């Protein structure tokens, strides 16, 4: 059965979340994934650093293309107007919704775009070939790094034969008198023997062509991250989540550029602990940093102090505090 195509006009909607504080727009995020997390920790998509915001405060989900807001058990609550949302109960958002989380105000912007598309004529598809429906509570898929299979031989004669003298490709000559079949047998044996070397060398050649991917923090195998960290004189805890180790290596050069500054110390502690960090100074005690880190971090105090001593300005002291 042949299929045709027809021109159609498809209206697509894009949603943008706007975060504001005291009338000042702080961030604009396009909602493209199935789940947009909101909270105080850096691991959230939208990070709101005020203490009134819970570590994991709320989520915005795309339910059949329509954004819905869900409070995930926050302490201070999530409000639409003056109404506080019940934990775990999704509420549909629209352009008139004004969401309040602590001192922040979140609004939704919807943009409708008409796109011309050529859709194939629909055909019957058996039930087993139809895509399965996704549940809105399903975790987002983990995007694995790209991999490529090794180029192994695909037939009974090695491609390396083309690099041998032409006599090995010409069956008019015989290695055993006037019997062409004798040469054909010899040539076939050489072609099969070279398959051994082709199967060994081709994967190595392909690895050399993509060698740069082994040294990129985003695509390197997880077992090589500690080795890359040694090049940069960084200490990685093997018990950290892989995402945190890769993030530290990705930001290593910028962290070194800012080393010895208040910003560089703050960012280094945030990346290594996975928690928000506050550094303040008392005017009555100059050259002393007061560093506040949440007590629920999974990084030991000894490791944090080693980071502080290595990345703080050389002329300042510090006081390390943990907060709940």
N, C-alpha and C positions, 0 to 999 in steps of 0.2 A: 504494500500500500504506500503510495507516495504522499508526501506532506507538502503543503505550501506555507506561505507566511503572509501575514496581514499587518498593516500599519495600525497601531493603536496609540492613543494618548493616555499616558499613565500619570496620575497625580500622586506625587510623593511628598511626604511630610517629614521635615527635620525639626527636631526639638533641641532647644538650647536652654541650659540652666544658668541663670544669672545670680551670682552671690554678691550681696551688698552689705556694707557695715556703716551705719549712720549716714546713709545716703550716698556713700562712695562705692562704686562697683569694684569689687576685688578680683573677680574671676568669672569667665564665661566658658562653660563646658558644653560641647555638643554631646547629646545622649546617643551613643552609637552601640553600646554593648547591652547585653540583656540585664545587667545589674550595675548600678552606679552607687558606690558606697560613700557614706558621709560620716565623718567622725574626727576626733582629735589626733589620732595616731597617723604617722606619715604613710602607713600602708593603705590608707583610704584613697579613693579617687579624688574626692573633694575634702581637703584638710581644713578644718576650722579650729584654730589653736586656742580659743578661749576656754578657760577652765569650766565654764558652764556647759560645754559640749562634752558628751560622753566619748569614751574611746572608740566605740562603734555605736553611732547614734541612730542613723536611719539609712534607708536604701530607696533608690528610685529604680523601678523595674519597668521594662517594656512588655506589657501584657497585651499580646495581639496587636502590637504597634502603638498602643496607647500607654503613655507614662503613668505609673501609679506610685504613690509614696507609701512607705511602710516604716513605722517606728519599730526598731529592733530591741526595745527594752531600755530606752535611755533613762537617765536619772532625772533630768530637768524637763523632759517632755518635748514633743514636737507639735507645733500648733499650725493650723490653717485658719487664719483670722484669729478669733478668740477661742476656737474650739480645739481642745487637746485630743490628739489621736490616741486610740487604744493600741497598745503594743500588738504587733503582728497582724493588724487589720489594714489591708490595702485600701487606699483612697485614690480615686482617679483625679489627676491634675489637669487643669486647663489654663489658658492664658490669664484668667482672672484670679487664679489661686495665688495667695500670698502666704508663703511658708515661713514660719519663724522658728529658728533654732538658736537658743541663747540670744546674743545680741545681733545675730545675723538674720537677714531677710532674703529668702530665695524666691525667685519668680521664674515662670516658664515662658519662653518665646517659641511660637510655632510658625514655621515658614512652609508654604505650600508651593510646590514647583511642578509644572506640567512638563512631562518628558515624552517625546515621541519614541516609540519602540516598535520593532518588528517582532511579533510573537508568532511562533509556529502554530499551525493548525492543531488543535488539541486532538489527541488520539487516546484510545483506551489503553490503560496501563493496568496490569494485574495487581492485586492487593499487595503482594510481596515486593513489588517494585516501587511502591509509593513511599515517600519519606514519612518517617514516624513523627508524630507530634511531640513537641518538647514541652515538658512541664515547666511552669514559671519558676518553681523552686529549685530546678536543676542547677547544679553548680556550673559556672562557665567553663568551657573546655580549656584545657591547658595547651598552650601553643608550644609544641616541641620545636627544637632547633632543626634546621634543614639538614637532611642527610641524602647521600647519593649512593646507589649500589655500585659495587665494583664492576668494571667492564670485563666480563669473562668471555672466553671463546664461545661462538654461537654455532659453529659447524665443526665437521671432522677434520678440517685442514687449517693450520695456523695461518694467520695473516702475515706472520714473519717471513713466509715464503717469498713475498714480493721483494724482500731485501736481498735475496740470494741471486747468484748469477742466472742469466736467462736460460741456461741449459736445464735448470730445474723446472722450468715452465714449458719446455718444448718437448713434446712426446715423439718428435720425429727421430730423435737420437736415442739409442739404446745403450745401456751400460753392459749389456750381455749380448754382443753380436748383433744380429738383425731382429731380435725378438723385442718388439715394442713393449710387450706386457711386462718384461723384466724391469725396464726403466720405470714404467708406471707404478710397479710395486715398490721400487726404491723411493720414488718421489712421494708416494703415499705414506711410507714409513717416516720419511723426514718431516712431512707435514704434521703427522700425529705426534712425533717426538717434540717438535717445536711448540706444540700446545702446552707442554709442561712449563716451558719458560714464559710463554705468553700469560698463562694463568698466574704466575708468580709476579711478573714485572708490571703488568697492566694496572693492577690495583695500586702498586707503589707509585707509578707514574701519575695516576689520577690523584693520589694523596698529595703529591708534590704540586699539582696544578691548583689545589685548594688549600695549600698550607697556611695561607693567611687566616683562614677560619679557625685554626687551632690556637691562634694567639689573640683572638677577639674575645673579650669577656662575655659577649652576647651569644656566641656560637661555639665556644670551646667546650669540650667534654667536661663534665663536672669534676672528674678526677684530676684534671689539669689545672684547676683554679688555684690550688695551693702553690703549685709550681710557678704560675704567673705572679702570684703575690710575692714570692721570694725575689723575683726580679725587681719589684717595686718597693721592697723592704717594708711590706705590710704584713701584719699578723692576722691570720684568719683562724677563727675557731671552727673546727670541723663539725661542731654541733649546731652551728648557725643554719637557718634555712638557706637553700641554694640561691633563692632570689636575693637575699641580703648580701651574700658573698659576691654575686655578680654585680650588684649595684655599687658596692664599695670599689671594685676593680674598674668599673666604668667611670666613676667619678674621681679616680685616684689622681689624675694629672691636675684637675681643677682644685682638688683638696690640697695638693702640694703647692700650687700657686698661692693659695690663701693661708698657707701654714704660718703660724705665728701671729694670727689675727683673731679677733673675737668671732668673726663670721666663720673662719676656717675651723676653729675649735668647735663651734656650735654644730656645724654641718657634719664634721667627722663623728661627733658623739651621736647625732641623730641617725646617721647611716649605720653605725656599728651597734647601737642599742635597739634600733627600730622604734624608739620612743621620742616624743617631743622633749626638747631640752631648753631650759631658760637660763641665761647668764645675765646677771645684773651686777652693778657696781654701786657701792655706798660712797657718796661724796665725802663723808667723814673718814673713810678708809680708802684712800686712793691706791691704785695699783693692786687691788685685791678683787678677784672675780668670785662671785657667789654663784655656784653652779648647782642648779636644781634638776634632778633626774627622777622620774617615777620609780617607786620602790619595786614595781612588778616587772622590771626588765629582767631578761634571762641572762644578762651579762654580769660577771662577777665585779665586785667593787675594785678588786686589785687590778683587773684589766682596764677598768674605766680610768683609774688613776694613772696607769701607764700611758694611756692615750692623752690624758690632760697634760702630763709632763712633757710629752713629745710634741704637742701641737699648740700649746698656749704661748703667748708672747713671753720671751725670755725674762723680761723685767717685772713680771707680775706674779703674785702668789694666788692661791685659790682656797676656797672653802667648799667642800663637796657635801651637798644635802640630798636626801632622798625624800620624796613626797608621795603620798598615797593617791 
